[in-house]
Amino acid sequence: MKRGIVGNEAARFTDATQEMARKYIEDAIVAHGATTVVSGHCHLGGVDIWAEDAARELGLELITHAPTRLTWQGKGGFRDRNLRIAEDSDHVLCVTVDRHSDLRPGVFLRGCPHCDKPSRGGVPPHVPSGGCWTAWAAAWRSWAIVPTVRAELVYGGCA
């Protein structure tokens, strides 16, 4: 199975939420018997790079679709890259956080422009990501929303 893994850039995560996201990624790869990981190799780090790290650590095949230009439109842009991820994946997992790392507890966003549509119900509130756009372009998709408060308690040394 080819598992596409996409999501938020590194700046959206704290150390604690990064650790939880890495665990979600590895668990998703192992639990679903992935033989290949498909990544967008985001230049801003984050989920794409952590998925690549997990694939290497698990000895799996890795397909990366890095953009060749940092624009949405055009050949080699983000849209083109995201479509290639969706097409090359049997299933796309989008890993996001429930709120920005720089917001105080209890402050949430209004919603994700990709997921907050009546026809796309069921995705819990989360920080928007281009990964959401990619997941919606895939035939099979799911989300892992990292709960900031829980991550801080479990991985942040506050427990």
ROVONU-773856 format. One record per residue (C-alpha): chain; x, y, z. Coordinates in Angstrom, 1 decimal. Layout:
N
<'A',<X,Y,Z>>,
...
//
This chain:
159
<'A',<0.0,0.0,0.0>>,
<'A',<1.2,3.5,-0.9>>,
<'A',<0.5,5.8,2.0>>,
<'A',<0.7,9.6,1.2>>,
<'A',<1.4,11.6,4.3>>,
<'A',<0.9,15.4,4.3>>,
<'A',<0.1,18.1,6.7>>,
<'A',<1.3,21.2,8.5>>,
<'A',<4.7,22.8,8.2>>,
<'A',<7.1,22.6,11.1>>,
<'A',<6.3,26.1,12.4>>,
<'A',<2.8,25.0,13.4>>,
<'A',<4.2,22.5,16.0>>,
<'A',<5.7,22.8,19.4>>,
<'A',<8.2,20.2,20.5>>,
<'A',<5.4,18.3,22.2>>,
<'A',<3.0,18.3,19.3>>,
<'A',<5.9,17.4,16.9>>,
<'A',<6.6,14.3,19.0>>,
<'A',<2.9,13.3,19.0>>,
<'A',<2.7,13.9,15.2>>,
<'A',<5.7,11.8,14.6>>,
<'A',<4.1,9.0,16.6>>,
<'A',<0.8,9.3,14.6>>,
<'A',<2.8,9.1,11.4>>,
<'A',<4.7,6.0,12.3>>,
<'A',<1.6,4.3,13.8>>,
<'A',<-0.3,5.0,10.6>>,
<'A',<2.4,3.6,8.4>>,
<'A',<2.8,0.4,10.5>>,
<'A',<-0.9,-0.2,11.3>>,
<'A',<-2.0,0.0,7.6>>,
<'A',<0.9,-2.1,6.3>>,
<'A',<2.3,0.6,4.1>>,
<'A',<5.1,-0.5,1.8>>,
<'A',<5.7,2.9,0.3>>,
<'A',<5.4,6.5,1.7>>,
<'A',<4.6,9.3,-0.6>>,
<'A',<5.6,12.8,0.5>>,
<'A',<5.6,16.4,-0.8>>,
<'A',<9.0,17.2,0.7>>,
<'A',<7.9,20.6,2.0>>,
<'A',<10.7,23.2,2.1>>,
<'A',<9.3,24.4,5.4>>,
<'A',<9.8,21.1,7.1>>,
<'A',<7.1,19.4,9.2>>,
<'A',<4.9,16.5,8.4>>,
<'A',<6.3,15.8,5.0>>,
<'A',<9.9,15.5,6.3>>,
<'A',<8.8,13.5,9.4>>,
<'A',<7.0,11.0,7.1>>,
<'A',<10.2,10.7,5.0>>,
<'A',<12.2,10.1,8.2>>,
<'A',<9.8,7.4,9.3>>,
<'A',<9.9,5.7,5.9>>,
<'A',<13.7,5.5,6.0>>,
<'A',<13.7,4.3,9.6>>,
<'A',<11.2,1.5,8.7>>,
<'A',<13.1,0.6,5.5>>,
<'A',<10.2,1.4,3.2>>,
<'A',<10.2,2.7,-0.3>>,
<'A',<9.9,6.5,-0.4>>,
<'A',<8.4,8.6,-3.2>>,
<'A',<9.0,12.4,-2.9>>,
<'A',<7.3,15.0,-5.0>>,
<'A',<9.1,18.2,-4.1>>,
<'A',<7.9,21.3,-5.9>>,
<'A',<10.3,22.8,-8.4>>,
<'A',<8.8,26.2,-8.0>>,
<'A',<7.3,27.9,-5.0>>,
<'A',<4.0,28.9,-6.6>>,
<'A',<0.6,27.3,-6.6>>,
<'A',<-0.1,27.2,-10.4>>,
<'A',<2.0,25.9,-13.2>>,
<'A',<4.1,22.8,-13.8>>,
<'A',<6.2,22.0,-10.8>>,
<'A',<4.2,24.2,-8.5>>,
<'A',<2.4,23.2,-5.3>>,
<'A',<-0.9,22.3,-7.0>>,
<'A',<0.9,20.0,-9.5>>,
<'A',<3.0,18.5,-6.6>>,
<'A',<-0.1,17.9,-4.5>>,
<'A',<-2.0,16.2,-7.3>>,
<'A',<0.9,13.9,-7.9>>,
<'A',<0.9,12.9,-4.2>>,
<'A',<-2.8,12.2,-4.4>>,
<'A',<-2.5,10.2,-7.6>>,
<'A',<0.5,8.1,-6.4>>,
<'A',<-1.2,7.3,-3.0>>,
<'A',<-3.7,4.5,-2.2>>,
<'A',<-4.6,6.6,0.9>>,
<'A',<-3.6,10.1,2.0>>,
<'A',<-3.2,10.9,5.7>>,
<'A',<-3.3,14.6,6.6>>,
<'A',<-1.6,15.4,10.0>>,
<'A',<-2.5,18.8,11.4>>,
<'A',<-2.6,20.5,14.8>>,
<'A',<-5.9,21.7,16.4>>,
<'A',<-4.6,25.2,16.8>>,
<'A',<-1.5,27.3,16.1>>,
<'A',<1.4,26.8,18.4>>,
<'A',<1.6,30.5,19.2>>,
<'A',<-2.0,30.8,20.5>>,
<'A',<-2.9,30.5,24.2>>,
<'A',<-4.9,27.5,25.4>>,
<'A',<-8.6,27.8,24.5>>,
<'A',<-8.1,29.9,21.4>>,
<'A',<-9.1,28.1,18.2>>,
<'A',<-9.3,29.0,14.5>>,
<'A',<-12.6,29.5,12.7>>,
<'A',<-11.8,26.5,10.5>>,
<'A',<-10.0,25.1,7.5>>,
<'A',<-11.1,26.6,4.1>>,
<'A',<-10.5,23.1,2.5>>,
<'A',<-12.5,21.1,5.0>>,
<'A',<-15.1,23.5,6.4>>,
<'A',<-17.8,23.0,3.7>>,
<'A',<-21.2,21.4,4.1>>,
<'A',<-20.3,18.6,1.7>>,
<'A',<-17.1,17.8,3.7>>,
<'A',<-18.4,17.3,7.2>>,
<'A',<-16.8,15.2,9.8>>,
<'A',<-13.3,16.6,9.9>>,
<'A',<-12.7,18.1,13.4>>,
<'A',<-11.5,21.7,13.7>>,
<'A',<-7.8,22.1,12.9>>,
<'A',<-5.1,24.5,11.5>>,
<'A',<-5.5,24.8,7.7>>,
<'A',<-2.9,23.0,5.6>>,
<'A',<-2.3,22.5,1.9>>,
<'A',<-2.2,18.9,3.0>>,
<'A',<-6.0,19.1,3.4>>,
<'A',<-6.3,20.1,-0.2>>,
<'A',<-4.2,17.2,-1.2>>,
<'A',<-6.2,14.7,0.9>>,
<'A',<-9.5,15.9,-0.7>>,
<'A',<-7.9,15.3,-4.1>>,
<'A',<-7.1,11.6,-3.1>>,
<'A',<-9.5,8.7,-3.6>>,
<'A',<-9.1,7.7,0.1>>,
<'A',<-8.2,10.1,2.9>>,
<'A',<-8.2,10.5,6.6>>,
<'A',<-7.0,13.1,9.2>>,
<'A',<-5.0,12.9,12.4>>,
<'A',<-5.6,16.1,14.4>>,
<'A',<-2.9,16.6,17.1>>,
<'A',<-4.5,17.8,20.3>>,
<'A',<-2.2,20.6,21.5>>,
<'A',<-3.2,20.5,25.1>>,
<'A',<-2.9,16.7,25.4>>,
<'A',<0.4,16.7,23.6>>,
<'A',<1.8,19.3,26.0>>,
<'A',<0.6,17.2,29.0>>,
<'A',<2.0,13.9,27.6>>,
<'A',<5.1,15.0,25.8>>,
<'A',<5.8,18.5,27.2>>,
<'A',<6.8,17.4,30.7>>,
<'A',<3.7,18.8,32.4>>,
<'A',<2.2,15.5,33.5>>,
//
